[in-house]
Amino acid sequence: MSTLSLARSLFALTAGTHFLFVALTLGLATLVAIVQTRAVFGGDAVHLRMVRFWGQLYVINYAVGIVTGLLMEFQFGLCWPGLTDRARDVFGAPLAMETLVAFFVEATFLGLWIFGWDRLNRHAHLALIWIVTLTAYASAYFILVANGFLNHPVGYVRSGGELRVDSAGALFTNPAALLPLGHVLSGAFLTAGFFMAAVSSWHLLRSREPEFYRRSLRIGLVSVLLAVLPTAAFGGVQFPYVHDDGGVRPLSGLSADVMMAAWAWMFVVALMALVKLPFTGWLLRGRIFLRVVTVTLPLPYVAMLAGWIYRETGRQPWLIYGVLRTEDAVRPMGHGAMLAAITGVTVLFAALVVVNIALLRQYARRGPDAAALGRSEIAAPSEPVPSF
């Protein structure tokens, strides 16, 4: 492979893998916030246990995802100096805002939420998780503004060989950013819904905590029902902003087929859930349905990754479509150095993915009573947090 091909592969690895972490983080944060709202205003002990259990899984995914995001930022500086030199004002501004939101606001309030369980008023504690959720949405928006500019450059002027912001309004209301935002948020909600439903189904098949996992299963399936059609709709309206260069048409076509096939399967599962949800007994006795939900868990990830490939490969050979070619933005470094970089990052990403899956699997299998999140230091292992 050429140095350019290795650099592109490194970008695909880091951005694509990081996106998989982001999807579950966005969706699960929303579901945890909703469940905690019900716990605070409804006073239901089951909902409180759900917040601790699902919240712990959210924190695990968030923490590992942060590391993948740092590695993605590293490869930008390592491989693509032409992008940062030519478009630092236009491309860098939303990324800088995302950094401020993600690392200074979202992470700070998440830390307060994690360590403030038995120290803060329950309404103040609830406000923290909603702030975390909304700042996560803002972080995703700023990232998509930067990405939208690559696919559909607007709001800029050329000045001395550099691109500068000419219209902040055009840049931040770019349809190539706003439409993907709807797609990403609904897709994240769909991913978290299937995650919650699949984990709950696995436990119900083993007759564990039927009341706890029955409620979790219903929340997960309702999330799937609410998100499955908007995900497809927001995806469909993006086609005018997705390029289809002849050189990558086979790859784009294959990824589009995979994406739509995965969505079709999820839609069928959603229809099955729509029929079963009104009948609690039928829902719990349907062991075949529970198995189907469990094995469907990987499909949201498959669909998102295929959709990302379809969107991003089509603009080649342009890094900024019609403005900056990919070959003109890559760092002129030796083939051996680039190969060493992609090998090292690949090993790190593989390790992070394995660690994340292992931790999620381990803590998901343990059940709600083993959740350490929100555990009072003086409470017995099986006692709920006294704050609520």
N, C-alpha and C positions, 0 to 999 in steps of 0.2 A: 504494500500500500504506500501511496505517496504521503509526504508530510501533510499536505492539505487534507487528504482522506483520513489520516490519523487524527488530526485536529477536529475534523467534523465528527468523527466517531466518539471522541472524548466529550464533545459538547452534547451529543445525543445521549451518551451514557449518563452524564451528570444531570442534565436538565430533565430527561425522561424519568430517571429513577427518583429524583427529588420530587417530581410532580406526583408520584404515587403516594409519597408520604403526606404531601400537602392535602390531597383529596380526602383522606381519612381524617386528618386533623381538622379541616374545615367542617366537615359534616358531623363528626362526633362531638366537637365543641358545641355545635348548635343543639344536638340532642341532649347533651348533658345539661346545658343551660335550661332547656325546656323542662326536663325532668326535675331539676332543682327548683324551678319556679313552682311546679306542682307540689314538691315536698314542702316548700316554705309556706305556701298559701293553703295547702290542703292538709298539712300535718300528718301525712301518711308515712309510716315508718318504712314501708316497702320502697317507696320512691326515694327516701333518703339512702337506703342501702344501694339502690340502683345508681344514684349519683356517685357514691364512693367506688362502686365496682367499675362502671363504665368510665368514670372520670380517671381512674388509675390507668386504664388501657389507653385513654386519650393522652395522658401525660407521657407515657412510655413512647408512643408514636411521635409525639411532638418533640421530645428530647432527642431522639435519634434523627428525626427529620432536620433539626437545626444543624446537625453536623454535616448532613448531605448538602444543605444549603450553603454552608461555608466552603465546602469543596467545589461547588458549582461556581461560586464567586472567584475562587482561586483559578479555575481554568479560564475564566474570562480574561484575567490579567495575564495569564501565562501564554495563551494561544491567540488572542484576538486584540492585539494592541491597535490595529488599524481601526477597529470599531470605536474603541475608547478615545483614540486621538481625533478621529473625524467627527464623531457624534457625541462627544462627552456631555455637551449641554442638553441635547435633546434626549439621548438615550440614558444618560447618567442621572438626570434630574429625577425622574420617577423611581429609579433604583435607589437613589439617596433617600428619598422620602420613604420608600419601603423599608430601608434599613432603620430609619428612625422609628417607624411604627412598630416593626417586628422586634427589634432588639431593645428598644428603650421603653416602649409603652406596653406592647403585648406581653413580653417576657416579664416585665416588672409586675404587672397586674396578675399574671398567672402565678408568679411566686407568692404574691400576697394571698391568692386564692388557695394555693396548696398549703401554706403554713398558717393560714388564718382561721382554720375551721373552728377551733374551740377558743378563739381569742376575739373574734369580731361578732358584731350583731348579725343575726341571720339575714336581714335585708341588705346590709352592707356587703356581706359575703356573696349574696346572690348577685348584687350589682357588679361585683368583680368578674364573675364568669361571663356575664353579658358584655362587659367591656372587652374582655379577652376575645370573645366571639366576634364582636364588631370590628375590633382592630385586626383580627385575622382576615376578615372580609376586605378591609382597607388595604392590607398588605397584598392580598391577591389582586386587587384592582390596580395598584401601582405596578406590579410585575407585568400585568396584562397591557398596561399603557405602553411600557417599554417594548413588549413583544408585538403589540399592535402596530407600533411605528415601524418595526422591521418588515412587517407584511404589507402595511398600507401607510407609507410615510406621508404625514400631513403636519401642518403647523410649523414649518421650518423654512429657513432661507440659507443659501450658501454665502459664506463670508470668509474670504481668504483661504479657501480650501477646506473650511470646516462648516459643519451644519450647526446653525443656531436657532433657538426657539423664536419663531415669528408670531405665533398665536398659541398661547397656552390653552385657550379655550378649545381650539381645534385639536391640539395634542391630547388633552384629557377627556375629550368627548368623541374620540375616534371610534367609529362603529366597529373597527377591527379590534377594539379593546372592550367596548361595552357589551357587544354580543357574546364574545367568549366569556365574559364575566358571568353572564346569566347561565351559560353552558357549564362553566366550571362549578358554580355554586350549586346548581341543580344536580350535576353529576356527583359532587361531593356528598350531597344529601342522600343520593341514591346509593353511593358506596357505603356510607355509614349505616343506612337502613339495612342493607344486605349483611353488613358486618354484625350488627346487633341481632338481626334475625337468625343468621347462621350460627353464631355462638349460642344463642338461646335454644335453637333447634337441637344442637349437639347435646346440650344438657337435658332437654326434655326427652330425647331418645333414651337417656339413661335414668329417667325418672328422678332427676335432682331438682330440688327447690321448685316444684311445679308452679306455685303462685308467683314467685319472683320472675321466673323465666317465661311464664305465660304473658305477664304484663310486658316484659321486655320484647318478646316476640311480636306482640301486637303493635308496640311503638315502632319497631323496626319495619314491619310490613306496611303500616300506614305511611311511614316515610317513603318506602319504595313506591307506593301507589301515588303519592303526591309528587314524586320527582321524576318518574319514568317518562311521562309524556313531555313535560317541560324540557327535559334533557335532550330529547330528540328534536323538539321544536327549535330550541336555541342553536342546536347543531345545524339544522337545515337552513336557517336564515343566514348562516355564515358563508355559504357557498360562493356568493359573489366576491368575497374577500379572500378566498382560498385559491391560490394559483395552481396550475396543472402543467408544469413544464414537460415537454416531450421526453427529456432525458431521464426523468424519474417516474414516468407514467406507470410502469409496471408495479413499482413499489407503492405508489400512491393508490393505485387500483386495488392491490392486495390488502393494504391497510384499511381502506374504506370497506371492503367486503367483510373483513374480520370484525370491524367496529359494528357494522349493521347486523351481522349474524349474532354477535354477543348481545346487542340490544334487543333483538327479536326474542332470544331465549329469556332475557330478563322480563320482557313485556308479557310473555306467556306465564311466567311465574307470578307476576303481578296480577294477572287475570285470575289465576288460581286462588291467590290470596283474597281477592275481592269477593269471590264466591264463599270462601271459608270463614272470613273474619266475623261475620254476624253470628256464627254458631261456634261458641267456645269449645263445646265438647267435641265437635267434629274437627275443629282445628287441632286439638291436642291428640285426638286419636288417629289422625292422618299421618301415620309413620312414614309412608312413602313421600308425602308432601314435605315432611320435616327433613327427610334425607335429600330431597331435591333442593330445598333451600340451603342446606349445608354445603352441597357441592357447587352451588351457584356462586359462592363467595368470591372466587377468583375472577369472575367474568366482568364486574365493573372495572377492575384494574386492566384487564385485557382490552376492554373497549376504550378506556381513556388513553392507554398507551398507543393503540392503533390510531385513534383520532388525532393524537398529537403528531404522530409520524405523518399522517395524511396532510395535516395543516402545514407542518414545517418544511417538509421536503419539496413541496410544490414550487416554492419560490426560487429554488436553485436554478442557475448559479449565483443568484443574488443573496447577499447577506441582508442588505436593506434594499428591498425590491425596487429595481430601476435606478438605484442611486449608488450603491457600493457593492462591488462583486466580492464574493467570498474569498477568492484567491488573493485579492488585494488587501484583505484585512488580517490574514493569518500572519503569525510571527515567523520571520525567516530563520528558522532554527534547524539544526541537523536532524536527519531521520532517526538516528539513534536516540537523541535526547527526547524527541517527541514520542518515540516508542516506549522509552523508559517511563515517561510521564503517564501515558495511557495505561501502561501495565500497573504502575503503582496505584493510580486512582481506581482502576478496576478492582484490584485486590481489596482496597479499602471499602469500596462500595459493596462488594460482595460480602465482606465481613459485616458491614452495617446492616445489610438486608437480612442476613442470617441471624444476627443478634436481635433485630427487631421482631422477626417472625418467632424466634425462640422465646423471647420475653412475653410477647402477646399471647402466644400459645400457652406458656406456663401459667401466667396470671389469669387468663381466661378459663383454663381448666380448673383452677383452684376454687373459683366461685366467690360469692360476695363476702363471706365471712372471713376470708383470707386477705381481703383488701386492706392495705396499710394506709391508703390515702384517707385523711380525716380521722384517723384513729387517735383518740385521746391518750395522752401519755399515762394517765392513771386509770384508764378504762380497761376492763378485762377484754380478752381477744374477741369475745362474742357479743360485746355490748355495743350499741349504736352510739354515735357521737352525741354528747349531751347538748350541744349548741342548738339543735333543732328541736 
